[in-house]
Amino acid sequence: MQSTRLPLSDCLDAAVTAAHAAAAILQAYSRNRAELVIDTKTRNDLVSQADRESEEAVINILRERTPDYGIVAEESGGQTSGAASWYIDPLDGTTNFLHGIPQYAVSIALIAHAGSIVDGDTPLERDTPVIGVVYDPCREELFTAMYGVGAWLNERRINVSSAPNLAESVIGTGFPFRDFSFADQYMPTLNHAISNTRGVRRLGAAALDLAWVACGRYDGYWEMGLAPWDVAAGTVIVREAGGICEDIHHRDPWPIKGYVYAGNPQTAPALDAMIQPHLKKD
């Protein structure tokens, strides 16, 4: 079977267009939060019509521009297919959004499937995030990345920090909030980080946490129990900014199961070493 070459520039343009369309819907609702209809999917897992309508806007644009690609979206589901699949979080940081906390974003990523060609003539050996867009409409900050090309904040190229160790680092994280089954693995890592870093921050939007690692605001980040659409875009943005973003369990080619650590070439291995002793081994 012939491998498919992905038109990454066109894909990035489509994702940016979709992210802006979704953000326009979110910001319109943000001025009338009291009128939002809010449903509870599970404990502490909320969804509103803002999530649903912004996701629909993203999907409509991506289906029109890239009809042969699969779509996996937070609210409407979907499945992977073809040479690549989009992973969409139309509102990362829903709880922040609903409480009027200006820390949320639209996150869109393209995952190229094994066998696709994105650079040169050699097909990819494993599924790989190749396009990442994270748009923060409150700050009007657009984080983008393209596999093998680089990462940008608006039109400025970005790089991870140069922090040499955890002791000189500010680290982002996320507490268990929906699934508490891994709390006994997570809490010792949080205790270690509090005691051995310059500071720990928990701002409640994983896509932005990863984007902030990419631009050097955070020196590292780790979290457990996320969803693939929370981390897909951030993974490629961190990697293209010169950083490391990987699966905590070292099983998957990207943190598709939502157990993620990220940082620069010094801090990421240090975070990994901090986490590993506390993981349950299968």
C-alpha positions as CSV (number, residue, x, y, z in Angstrom):
1,M,0.0,0.0,0.0
2,Q,1.3,3.4,-0.9
3,S,2.1,5.7,1.9
4,T,0.3,9.1,2.1
5,R,2.2,12.3,2.4
6,L,0.5,14.8,4.7
7,P,0.2,18.4,3.6
8,L,1.3,19.8,7.0
9,S,1.1,23.5,6.1
10,D,-2.5,23.1,4.9
11,C,-3.4,21.2,8.0
12,L,-1.9,23.8,10.3
13,D,-3.8,26.5,8.5
14,A,-7.1,24.6,8.9
15,A,-6.4,24.0,12.6
16,V,-5.7,27.7,13.2
17,T,-8.9,28.7,11.4
18,A,-10.9,26.2,13.4
19,A,-9.4,27.3,16.7
20,H,-10.3,30.9,16.1
21,A,-13.9,29.9,15.1
22,A,-14.2,27.9,18.3
23,A,-12.7,30.7,20.5
24,A,-15.2,33.3,19.1
25,I,-18.1,31.1,20.3
26,L,-16.4,30.6,23.7
27,Q,-15.8,34.3,24.2
28,A,-19.4,35.2,23.2
29,Y,-20.6,32.8,25.9
30,S,-18.1,34.0,28.4
31,R,-19.9,37.3,28.7
32,N,-23.2,35.5,29.5
33,R,-22.1,32.6,31.7
34,A,-25.2,32.8,33.8
35,E,-27.3,31.7,30.8
36,L,-25.2,28.6,30.0
37,V,-26.9,25.2,30.3
38,I,-24.4,23.0,32.2
39,D,-24.5,19.2,32.4
40,T,-22.4,16.9,34.6
41,K,-20.9,14.0,32.7
42,T,-19.3,12.5,35.8
43,R,-18.1,13.9,39.1
44,N,-16.3,17.2,38.5
45,D,-16.6,16.7,34.7
46,L,-18.7,19.4,33.3
47,V,-19.9,20.3,29.8
48,S,-21.9,23.2,28.5
49,Q,-23.4,24.3,25.2
50,A,-20.3,26.4,24.8
51,D,-18.2,23.2,24.6
52,R,-20.6,21.6,22.2
53,E,-21.0,24.5,19.9
54,S,-17.3,25.3,19.7
55,E,-16.6,21.6,19.0
56,E,-19.1,21.6,16.2
57,A,-17.5,24.6,14.7
58,V,-14.1,23.0,14.8
59,I,-15.3,19.7,13.3
60,N,-17.2,21.4,10.5
61,I,-14.1,23.3,9.4
62,L,-11.8,20.3,9.6
63,R,-14.2,18.0,7.8
64,E,-14.4,20.5,5.0
65,R,-10.7,21.1,4.7
66,T,-9.4,17.5,5.5
67,P,-12.3,15.1,4.7
68,D,-10.2,12.0,4.7
69,Y,-8.9,12.3,8.2
70,G,-10.3,10.8,11.4
71,I,-11.7,12.9,14.2
72,V,-11.6,12.2,17.9
73,A,-13.4,14.9,19.9
74,E,-14.1,15.3,23.6
75,E,-17.8,15.8,23.4
76,S,-18.9,14.0,20.2
77,G,-16.5,11.1,20.2
78,G,-15.4,9.8,16.8
79,Q,-12.6,7.5,15.8
80,T,-9.2,7.4,14.1
81,S,-9.1,6.7,10.4
82,G,-7.1,7.3,7.3
83,A,-3.5,8.6,7.2
84,A,-4.1,10.9,10.2
85,S,-6.6,11.9,12.8
86,W,-7.5,15.1,14.6
87,Y,-7.8,15.2,18.3
88,I,-10.0,18.1,19.5
89,D,-10.6,19.7,22.9
90,P,-12.9,22.6,22.1
91,L,-12.6,24.0,25.7
92,D,-9.7,22.8,27.8
93,G,-10.3,24.3,31.2
94,T,-14.1,24.0,31.3
95,T,-14.4,24.5,35.1
96,N,-12.2,27.6,34.9
97,F,-14.4,28.9,32.0
98,L,-17.7,28.3,33.9
99,H,-16.3,30.1,37.0
100,G,-15.0,33.1,35.1
101,I,-11.4,32.2,35.6
102,P,-9.5,33.3,32.4
103,Q,-7.4,30.2,32.0
104,Y,-8.8,28.1,29.2
105,A,-8.0,27.3,25.6
106,V,-9.0,25.5,22.4
107,S,-6.7,22.6,21.6
108,I,-6.4,20.9,18.2
109,A,-3.8,18.3,17.2
110,L,-3.2,16.1,14.2
111,I,-1.8,12.7,14.8
112,A,-0.1,11.1,11.8
113,H,-0.6,7.4,11.8
114,A,2.2,4.9,11.3
115,G,3.1,4.6,7.6
116,S,2.3,8.3,6.8
117,I,5.0,10.5,5.3
118,V,5.6,13.9,6.8
119,D,9.3,14.6,6.3
120,G,11.6,13.3,3.5
121,D,10.5,10.0,1.9
122,T,10.5,7.7,5.0
123,P,7.1,6.6,6.4
124,L,6.6,7.1,10.1
125,E,7.2,4.0,12.2
126,R,4.7,4.9,14.9
127,D,1.8,7.3,15.5
128,T,3.2,10.8,15.9
129,P,1.7,14.2,16.8
130,V,2.6,16.4,13.8
131,I,0.4,19.5,14.2
132,G,-0.5,21.3,17.4
133,V,-2.6,24.4,18.0
134,V,-3.5,25.8,21.4
135,Y,-5.3,29.1,21.4
136,D,-5.8,31.1,24.6
137,P,-8.5,33.6,23.7
138,C,-8.3,35.6,26.9
139,R,-4.6,36.6,26.2
140,E,-5.0,36.2,22.4
141,E,-2.0,33.8,22.5
142,L,-1.8,31.3,19.7
143,F,0.6,28.5,20.2
144,T,1.4,26.4,17.1
145,A,3.8,23.7,16.0
146,M,4.6,21.7,13.0
147,Y,6.6,18.5,13.0
148,G,10.2,19.0,12.1
149,V,9.8,22.7,11.6
150,G,9.3,24.4,15.1
151,A,7.0,26.0,17.5
152,W,5.6,29.5,17.8
153,L,3.7,31.8,20.1
154,N,1.8,34.1,17.7
155,E,4.6,34.7,15.2
156,R,7.5,34.4,17.5
157,R,9.5,31.1,17.6
158,I,9.6,29.7,21.1
159,N,11.9,27.3,23.0
160,V,11.7,25.5,26.3
161,S,13.6,27.0,29.3
162,S,17.2,26.4,30.1
163,A,16.6,25.5,33.8
164,P,19.4,23.1,34.8
165,N,17.5,21.1,37.5
166,L,14.3,20.9,39.4
167,A,15.6,23.0,42.3
168,E,15.7,26.0,40.0
169,S,12.4,25.2,38.3
170,V,8.8,26.3,38.5
171,I,6.7,23.2,37.7
172,G,3.1,22.9,36.5
173,T,0.8,20.0,37.5
174,G,-2.8,19.0,37.9
175,F,-4.4,17.4,40.9
176,P,-6.7,14.4,40.6
177,F,-10.2,15.9,40.1
178,R,-12.4,13.3,38.3
179,D,-10.7,10.0,38.7
180,F,-9.1,9.5,42.1
181,S,-7.9,5.9,41.5
182,F,-4.3,7.0,41.0
183,A,-4.1,9.5,43.9
184,D,-1.8,7.2,45.9
185,Q,0.6,7.3,43.0
186,Y,0.3,11.1,42.4
187,M,0.4,12.5,45.9
188,P,3.9,11.4,46.8
189,T,5.2,13.1,43.6
190,L,3.4,16.3,44.5
191,N,5.0,16.2,48.0
192,H,8.4,15.7,46.4
193,A,7.9,18.5,43.9
194,I,6.7,21.0,46.6
195,S,9.9,20.2,48.6
196,N,12.4,20.1,45.8
197,T,11.4,22.8,43.3
198,R,11.2,26.6,43.2
199,G,7.4,26.3,43.1
200,V,4.4,24.2,41.9
201,R,1.5,25.7,40.0
202,R,-1.9,24.2,39.3
203,L,-3.9,26.4,36.9
204,G,-6.4,23.9,35.6
205,A,-5.9,23.7,31.8
206,A,-3.5,21.0,30.6
207,A,-3.2,22.2,27.1
208,L,-2.0,25.6,28.3
209,D,0.3,24.0,30.9
210,L,2.1,22.2,28.1
211,A,2.2,25.3,25.9
212,W,3.7,27.2,28.8
213,V,6.4,24.6,29.1
214,A,7.1,25.1,25.4
215,C,7.6,28.9,25.8
216,G,9.6,28.6,29.0
217,R,7.1,29.9,31.5
218,Y,7.1,26.5,33.2
219,D,10.3,24.5,33.4
220,G,8.4,21.3,33.5
221,Y,4.9,19.7,34.0
222,W,3.4,16.4,34.9
223,E,-0.1,15.1,35.4
224,M,-2.0,11.8,35.5
225,G,-5.5,10.8,34.4
226,L,-6.0,13.1,31.5
227,A,-7.6,12.4,28.1
228,P,-5.8,12.2,24.8
229,W,-7.3,15.4,23.5
230,D,-5.9,17.3,26.6
231,V,-2.3,16.5,25.7
232,A,-2.1,15.8,21.9
233,A,-1.5,19.4,20.8
234,G,0.7,20.3,23.7
235,T,2.9,17.3,23.0
236,V,4.0,18.4,19.6
237,I,4.3,22.0,20.7
238,V,6.7,21.0,23.5
239,R,8.7,18.7,21.3
240,E,9.1,21.2,18.5
241,A,10.2,23.8,21.1
242,G,13.2,21.6,21.9
243,G,11.6,19.9,24.9
244,I,10.6,16.4,25.9
245,C,6.9,15.3,26.3
246,E,6.3,11.6,26.9
247,D,4.1,8.9,28.4
248,I,4.8,8.5,32.1
249,H,4.6,4.7,31.7
250,H,7.0,4.7,28.7
251,R,4.7,2.5,26.6
252,D,3.1,4.8,24.0
253,P,4.7,7.0,21.4
254,W,2.9,10.0,22.9
255,P,0.9,10.4,26.1
256,I,-2.4,9.1,24.6
257,K,-3.6,7.6,27.9
258,G,-3.2,11.0,29.7
259,Y,-0.2,10.2,31.9
260,V,2.3,12.9,30.9
261,Y,5.5,14.5,31.9
262,A,7.2,17.3,30.0
263,G,10.2,19.7,30.3
264,N,13.5,20.7,28.9
265,P,16.3,18.1,28.3
266,Q,17.4,18.5,32.0
267,T,14.1,18.8,33.9
268,A,12.1,16.2,32.0
269,P,14.4,13.3,33.0
270,A,14.4,14.7,36.5
271,L,10.6,14.7,36.6
272,D,10.6,11.1,35.2
273,A,13.0,10.0,38.0
274,M,10.7,11.7,40.6
275,I,7.6,9.9,39.3
276,Q,8.8,6.4,38.6
277,P,9.3,5.1,42.2
278,H,5.7,5.8,43.0
279,L,4.0,4.1,40.0
280,K,2.2,0.8,40.3
281,K,3.9,-1.7,38.1
282,D,1.6,-4.1,36.1
